Structure formats: structure tokens, C-alpha cells
């Protein structure tokens, strides 16, 4: 079973995306579908005998427990916190309406700091000790790559991971429920717009040196190959660091007109700031994993004309019923929180 949204092309004027002044112009696309409770309701029926319900991990007569292993510290913490906020806003909304067949939804979250080893430990703890009904809102490709075999072995659903990695779309994983578009879809859209709309033919890539970065890089390379092109330069940086100086030097060797970046918001913002400081004139683009709000705050005025692809609707577009519901739920759960793409994705999960 899977759910996905067509990627929305967003020219995000990041300097204007600071709290209270978000602005972007999405491409007209299909309206995103509202989230459903179909997965949960298929497992938790109001008419099931109490003994059957109690035998289902994470489900009692009063509650349904979900687990989340995500980054709440480190360079990707804004993504984990955003997903957690959105999920909890959705759970509160459901609980205020009586829950699911009278059962309250609860979330147990553990910090993996965006490290694969910690994700495995957390996943085992959530499944074996907390006995969660399902895992939801994981953040990242390397962490999901490590955690999904654990969840699959235990027969636990793995819902809406915050990653567009290709391996999660393999039909062999029958416990994975994807919400978002893949990185290959996002990077194809980038290359199509750069070459078709802007006439750019010198495209470089900077990516995180792990499974996430390589997955995004492969998407860029495939998109370029379909057009008889290849990257004019490639830069890499280590995961969970902002060590991008060497990557910048490598990128400059190719004199690119555009740089597609596959990374977290801290190293991405650092690369953009240093590139601009050294006089590098290129269009900078990055995929939705970056976390637009966090990137906007990190860049400030340096973020003008940076481009970010998105895979959920614009979070201030309350003309869409699902976005209006999200805004109301977020306001009720966390009145001081800003709307954002990440928390909206958590809400939709």
C-alpha cells in the first residue's frame, strides 16, 4: 500500500520565508489527498473482541501507540522536531474528536540524531519494549535503511518516513507506506526546469556522502543522462557535519550555472553562503529533505533566489481543506509554532 504526492516545483524566495513572511509560487498540480485512517481502521475495529485487540501490539481498549525514531538533536533536528509536531497535532485533532473507535492515539519518540546505529537501537526498543502498533515519521535515508529490516522482521508498519529514497519504493517491502514523492522525481523536475525553462546546461551536484546523498545524486545523474548530459562537477561532504569547503572547491572547478544540493540544511546553507561570498554565480537548488523553514532562517538575506522542491502543498494555502485543517490542528497543539512544509508532512502522515 502506498500514498504519494506529485512533487510541486517551488521557487522559494528564502529571504522572505522567515516566520510571518513565507512566499513561493508553486506549479499548478494535483491537489493532495487528505490523510486517512484506513491502515489503522483495518487493524483496529470497533467490533473486535477485547482479547483480540489486547493481543495486537500497541493497541488496548483505551489507546493506540505509535513509535518514532527521528533526529531531535544534530544537524537534522529541525526535521525530526517538525515531523513530531505535525504528527502530534494530527493525533490531538483525532483525539479531540473521540479518537479511533474511541481509542486515543499516542506517540512515543526517541532521538537517533540522524545516525543509523541509533535508529536500529531505537527501533528495537520501540518494537520490543514499548510494543508500538506502528512506526511513523522517521527522518532520513541512512536511518530508514537501517531500521526498515528490523520493522519488516517484526511485521510492524513503517509509515511515512521523511525520505524519498528509491529503496523504500520496492514492492518487496510490504510494510512500508510512503507519503512523499521520491528523490528521483524531485531531481527530474529540477533538471527539466533548469534545462527546459532556463536553458542551463552546466549543472553540478553537491551531495552528502551516504545513502541519502547517493540516492539523490543518482536521481540527478539519471535525469542528466536522459538529456545526453553529465554533471560538470561533483562535491561531497560527510554526514552530520558542515564540512563543505572541499566540496565548494571541487564545484568551482566546473564553473557551473546551477548546483543541485542533496543534504541537510546546515551544510547546504553553509555551502550557499560561502559560494556567494567567493563570487560564485549559480542557481542553487535543493530537495525537500533540507527543511525549508530551517534553511530560510540559516540563510537570511542570502537565501534570495534559492530553489527548493516540495512534495506537500504550500502550508499557508488554506484554500485547500487539508491545509486549513492542518493550520487549525497546529494552532490547537502548538500555538506558537510556525506553519511549515515539514510539520505539514507530519500532519499528513
URRA-V170789 format. One line per field, one symbol per residue. ss: DSSP state (2 for helix, 1 for strand, 0 for the rest). A space follows every 50 residues. Layout:
ss = ???
//
This chain:
ss = 00000001111102220000000111000000000002222220000002 22222000100011111111000000222222222222222222220001 00111111111000022222222222222000011100102222222222 22220011100100022220000001100000222222222222220000 00111111002222222222222220000000011110000000222222 22000001111100222222222222200000111102220222222222 2220001111000000000022222222222220000000222222220
//
